[in-house]
Amino acid sequence: MKTAQDVIEADLQYICGNLKSEFSQMAGKNLLIVGGAGFLGYYLVQAVLYWNKTAGTQPIHLTVYDNYIRGVPEWLTDLKSDPNLVLQRHDITHPLPEDIADFQYIIHAASIASPIFYRKYPIETMDANVNGLRSLLEYCKQQKDAGKPVEGFLFYSTSEIYGDPTPESIPTPETYRGNVSCTGPRACYDESKRYGETLCVNFAEQYELPIKIARPFNNFGPGLKITDRRVLPDFARDVLAGRDIVMLSDGSPTRTFCYIADAIVGYYKILVVGHRGEAYNIGIETPEISMATLAEKVVELSKELFDYQGRVVRQQSDDKAYLVDNPNRRCPIITKARNDLGYDPCISVDEGLRRTMIWYQGNQVAEDA
């Protein structure tokens, strides 16, 4: 595996190979991905189009809405000639288009997830997770009333709804209620996701709608552009510029890191076979590693791949709120997703990092919004 394109091809084969049943159920139907230009959209979109080209079944007809608040990615414009893809500039915080089509599947991924950027756009972040979500849920209700029911709806929540869990609640199950600040610098994201989940559960119960919720745990990999300002893109940026890796903490917080190809499989499984009104942790359970260990893994891998000569240096961020309300540990229990969905992540952190760094080598330029 030598180039970014090799990585993408391997990932798409893996995703589609693990979603044969789910994509077969979606064949010939209409899928709307709201926020499809973002990190998660990268493989959510490309996996469907890859399936269409390789499966020999009826195609899944895909429409993407995005307001492109963080730029129009080149990978998406490169796909615009695909006959089964419709790209539409739309801000989900505004009323839905009057000519909106009949969709059987909907994924709401329209929210800024990078702390640097959701703190820059706090109101927009809350509006997408609350008002935008509400308009899509109302659409689902109207479609059911009109005899054209939506068959699956996925809302992207976040593992950040758990806040900084108490020690006895790590690893963290879906039943943990959270330890979250409602006024801190991350609250615009965390609390709007929590309220979004409440909206989803009540619409699912009151109107018997097939609404499901994903709680991602530290996904990484292709699509997370190098200007995103989350930790791995920052490390990659330093490595590929030949600089020392700068870590803006003491490196002690720990996480489990889930490679994006495994995560995408989990998300489509929730959409198609997840239980109505239920939330699912999507991530990996082990290994739980510190940010310092992650940085050292990147250094060692980069020596092998790129003959990197740098090291890890620690600095303090100029942003006083950079680490406020940052969880000390984040690690999921994924038993529910294994049992209900057949979710079985298989790509190791080390292999995921290898693919990620190769992909960043081929994707060093990205709009910094």
C-alpha positions, 0 to 999 in steps of 0.5 A: 500500500504505497499511495493515498489512492491505494489506501482509499481503494482498500478502505472502500473494498473493506467497507462495501465487503462488510455492508453487503446486506445493508447496501443491498437493502438500500439498492434502488432507493434514495439516500440523503446525507446532510453535511456530506462534505465533512470528514464522515461524509468522505467515506459515507459518500464514496462507499455508496458510489463505489458500491454502485459501480461494483455490486451489479445491483440497482444503484443507491441514489445519493443526494448531498446537502451541505452549506460548505461553511468550511469550504468545498472539498476537491474530492466531492467536486471530482464526483459531481459527474456521477449519475447517481449523485446530486450535490446541493448547497443547502444550510440545514439551519434554513427551511428544507427546499420546497422541492425536496425529494422522497428519501427512504434513508437520511443521515444527519451529519451536518455539524462542525465537530472540531473544537477549534471550529465549533467554538468559532461557530457556536450558534451555527453548531447548535442550530444544526444539531437542534433546529436543522435536526428538527426540520428533518424529523418533521420531514420524516413525520410528514413522509409517513403521514403521506404514505411514503415512509422513511425507512432509516434515519441516522443522527450523529451524536458524539461520545462527548455527550458523556463529558468526562466520565467518572472512573467507574464508568470507563469503559463507558456504556450507552446507559451512562448519563454523562458528566457535562458542563452546560456553559463551558467552551465545549457546551455548544457542541456537547449540549446540542448533541444531547438535546438532539438525542432527546428530540430523536428519541421522542420523535421515534417513540411518539410517531413510531419513526425509524430514528437511530443515533450514533455516538462516535468515539475518536474516529480518524483516517482519510477525509479528516483534512490536514487543516482540521486542527484536531490532534492527528491532522496537526501531527501529520502537518508537522511530520510532512513539513519536517518539523518536530511534532508539537503537543499542546498538553502533557500527553496524559489524556487517553483515548481509543482510536477507531479507524474510519473504515470500521466506523463507517461500517458501523454507521450504515449498520445503525442506519439500516438495522439499528433499533428505533430510538436507540443510541449506539457507541461506535469505536473500539474498546482497546487499546486505550492509549495516551496522547503521548503514546499516539504521538510517539507512534506517529514519530516511529511510523513516520521514520519508517515511511518518510525517513522523518527526523523529528521528535515530540515537543510539548508546548502550551496553547495560546488559547486559554480554553484549549483544554477546558472540559477536555475529557481525561479518558474516553473509551467505549463499551461496544457490546450493544453494537456487536449484538444488535448490528453485528458490528465488528471493527477489525483494523488495528490502530497501528494499521489505521495510522499507517493508512492515515499517514500515507493518505496525508502524504497525498493530501497535504493541501486543504482549505483552512476555513 
